[in-house]
Amino acid sequence: MGNHIPDFSHAGYAGGNVAIPKIASKIFVPVQNGDATAKIQAAIDYVAKLPLDKNGFRGAVQLGVGEYKVSGSLKIQHSGIILRGAGFGNDGTTILGKGFTRETLLQIHGENDVQLTDSTAIIDQYTPVGSLKITVNQASVFKVGDRIQITRPATAEWINALGTDHFGGGITSLGWKPGQREIYWDRMITEIEDGVITLDAPLTTALDHRFGGGYVQKINWPGEIQHVGVEGLRLMSTYDKNNLKDEDHRWMAITLANISNGWVRQVEFHHFAGSAVYALSSASKVTVEDCISLDPISEFAGQRRRTFFTNGQQILFQRCYSENGYHDFAVGFMAAGPNAFVQCQAIGSLDFSGAVDSWASGVLFDVVQIEDNALSFKNRGQDGQGAGWSAANSVFWQSTASLIENFQPPTAQNWAFGTWSQFQGNGYWDQSNEHIKPRSLYYAQLEERLGPEIGNRKILLPVLSEASSSPSVEVAAALTKEALQPTMQLIDFIRNAGTRTPISGGASPIKSIDDIDWERPEESKTVAPLLLKAGLLQRNNAIQVGQKTDVQWWSGNARRYATAKSKVHVTRFVPGEEGMGLTDNLDEVADFMQRNHILVLDHNYGLWYDRRRDDHERIRRIDGDVWPPFYELPFARTGQGTAYDGLSKYDLTKYNHFYWDRLGAFAKLADEHQLILIYQHYFQHNILEAGAHYTEFPWRTANNINEVGFPEPAPYAGDKRIFMAEQFYDVNNTTRRAIHRSYIRKSLDNFKNSTGVIHSISAEYTGPLHFVEFWIDVIKEWKAETGKNPLISLSTTKDVQDAILNDPIRSKEVQVIDIRYWHYQADGSVYAPLGGQNLAPRQHARLMKPKKTSPEQVYRAVSEYRTKFPDKAVVYHSSNYPEMAWAIFMAGGSMAGIPNIEAENFEQEAASMKPENINGLWVLKNAKGKIIYAENSVGLVDLVNDLKGKFTVTYIDPKTGATLAKETNHAKNLSLNPTILQRAVVLWISK
């Protein structure tokens, strides 16, 4: 069929075609005391404004000898920039990532604004592995030099042929689905003839018409960056030296995204939790060479210690050394290849190297040594979140490991040549336990393709002695003498890279950043505070209105096909990756909310950390190979013992910096963007209903070191359900009481400098009165100590809500009444389950079978509480929310989800009005005018007869907020538009 081993020499900078160039330095950043983040970033930004030369470079930022402390993230976001130190040895340059942040220390990221056009089908019946040619239906739309994307679809036929639709147990949720395992190759057209396109690099999986063939599209990628690099540095992270599994520090040293033609060389990494270098799927043609990673600090678990890791294509890792990694050298999800690891070594490996996710094709492990663990190409089945077949058309060459797993997937092949190991698998094996020639496949292919002039790029740790089984006496004597001296190790060879490949930027004088008037970071913005005024939540004297969004409670998948379905969750974490469904970019979240008229983010911590628990099993996990995205929880891990998710246990008296810092950062943005964060202190879902809700709960005795006294084994009712609410809310236990008190105070402390936060007791709270009383008492105590006055929302069942509001002491601590767990039904009767009955909201609903409400009954509920408690804001999130927005608004409620009103100053004017119900019409009025919600014209004339003077009538569409019409006239001549009033409308009558 024409399949052959791909040409891996296309991996690396410039597709392997040229050596990494030397780039002149343009700006120097001297070592300074204190935080150097802004100064280094200013130097990067300075170079970004220089013109590109004919080769696509602007110049290098040169750092000096010594240590630079960095508290934030350094970002290269434009083409042609190199960040260079004075070497990665002890007498070189160190960048130390400070603080508790998990921010990537150095991001080399372009913009994800790729545009695909001119799609045309590939018409070959079969395009073999390794091919450089494809025949397309409409070659005329392309020209030589075009950049194209070749897509191989994931069809049901292919998935069935692989047997990856199902991994056992009769459960198919983790099985591959059509449309979820596409392969995308990024290629350049080098020739077109008679409809046949020649590519600049080979395909690594066959295109078979039986499995959907493939198609081609032009790529236009204005935001991608090229010709960027990092060199001659030591990158380090601070960490808690009392906890060698600490994770409140830097995870990623360098990440590369939306980039092609780049490099990382002569860099040493210390103490990172995630990856030294991570090339995301949008990275291509990158070389990572002569790099060392030492002493990673993290849990021994999934998504950690993936030291040199790629999801991209044409990525070359050569002469890289790693200690104590989890997957030291790894290639991930649907990595299109070719990708190559050449002369790499791992010591103290905690898990295998190789392909760790689905169908990485065209991967080479060439002269790779994995001490203590495996090299693996196999069907991982359900592991790795349903990874299934991890590698295809990939090669182990002249490599050594404790175990080599080389299995052949259906429709493809994997090869192993000259490997030394314990062997497993039905892939192709040749010359096992033998030294073979050429020593390196990558360099042999590179020389065959480009010629002998690449000789100075063939750099391998030399083997200085022979391995003959029958040496002469003289040779034996010489070898015996040599054995007295330690053999040069790869780590030492790498540390000498600067002598082989000097990276100096030249001797000519360059500017210092201190000589340039660079722009300092902006000071904090002045923001209008969120205030409770006249029983309304207001900013800038405007009532706060807009939609509310909840966070995702559980579930998710960090793969590219799944993220579009995700919701916001600001404390979700995916190492090294940002975006919806991943680690949310908080600025983007705030901008998105503001653009889409979403006022409120209602946040509670996630149901569990690890996506494996999405299966709702209650068993302890076999290992710590956790799956992302991770829903981070409020408490810190200890590095001690083993919780039910396989990671270390929690300490309920210490807190997860990532969780709280992210919330604090979003609260600051909420003030700047005039948004609101509802912070739910607890999440009742963990202690009721499905037993799995409780299994990994930090408060469970088995999951923490605090001796909280809850029974173990967990008391699962019928070996399935959990009823822990009564015990959890019992504050008579002195240990748990102290932990609750400390946690509530932490929740208040975290937002003490933000105005746009509303504190609520718990998502889904149907708990007892006494716990609410305790919660409020702790808040009162904290307020007295700090002098702060946070907004406190009462969100409970009706009986508990009424009891607190009728309590003359505790009611003073409540500013917001949230009608959420009860409502008036359309017939006027109340649906109001009692608190403290150990039932969740939906369990109450199954028993009581509530009926829907109506706009009139929502208005009634809000109006009753506004009237009875005029100094408190009332919000409504119960039955039929948010379609009851106008009923809420017209009754004097706050945070109503009405649309963005086009007419200016509508919300400001409404803030000074009082609600009235006049003959069934909802009216807001003050001395200057009225706002009327009307389903039709009935009764409206009577509401305008009392007007005196000149007025403007604005007709507002209640669904869209658009202005339908506007007229100004004297009151006695004012007439209402009968055409518009044939539909529901909001009338704003103003002087």
Secondary structure, DSSP 8 states (H G I E B T S, - for coil): -------GGG-SGGGGTS------EEEEE---SSB-HHHHHHHHHHHHTS---TTS--EEEEE-SEEEEESS-EEE-STTEEEE-S-SSTTSEEEEE-SS----SEEEE-----EEEEEEEB--SEE-TT--EEEBS-GGG--TT-EEEEEE---HHHHHHHT-S--STT--TTS--TTSS-EEEEEEEEEEETTEEEESS--SS-EEGGGT--EEEEEE-TT-EEEEEEEEEEEEE---TT-TT--SS---SEEEESEEEEEEEEEEEES-SS-SEEE-TTEEEEEEEEEEEE---S-SSTTS---EEESSEEEEEEEEEEES-SSSEEE-TT--S-EEEEEEEEES-SS-EEE-SS-EESEEEEEEEEEEEEEEESB-TTHHHH--B-EESEEEES-EEEEEEE---TT--EEEES-EEEEE-SSEEESTTS--SSS-HHHHHHHHHH-GGGGGG-------S---SS--HHHHHHHHHHTTS----HHHHHHTHHHHS-----SS--EEGGGS--------------EEETTEEEETTEE---EEEE---S----STTTGGG----TTEE-TT-BSTTSB--HHHHHHHHHHTTEEEEEE---S-S-GGGGG---S--SSS---SSEE--SEEE-SSS--TTSS--EEEEEE-HHHHHHHHHHHHHHHHTT-EEEEEEEEGGGGEEETHHHHT-TTSGGGBSS-----SS---BTTTEEE-HHHHT-TTSHHHHHHHHHHHHHHHHTTTT-SSEEEEEEET----HHHHHHHHHHHHHHHHHH----EEEE-S-HHHHHHHHT-TTGGGG--EEEE-S-EE-TTS-EE---TTSS--HHHHHHHH------HHHHHHHHHHHHHH-TTSEEEE-STTTTTTHHHHHHTT-SS-------STTHHHHHHT-EEEEETTEEEEEETTEEEEEESSSTTHHHHHTT--SEEEEEEE-TTT--EEEEEEEEGGG----TTGGGS-EEEEEE-
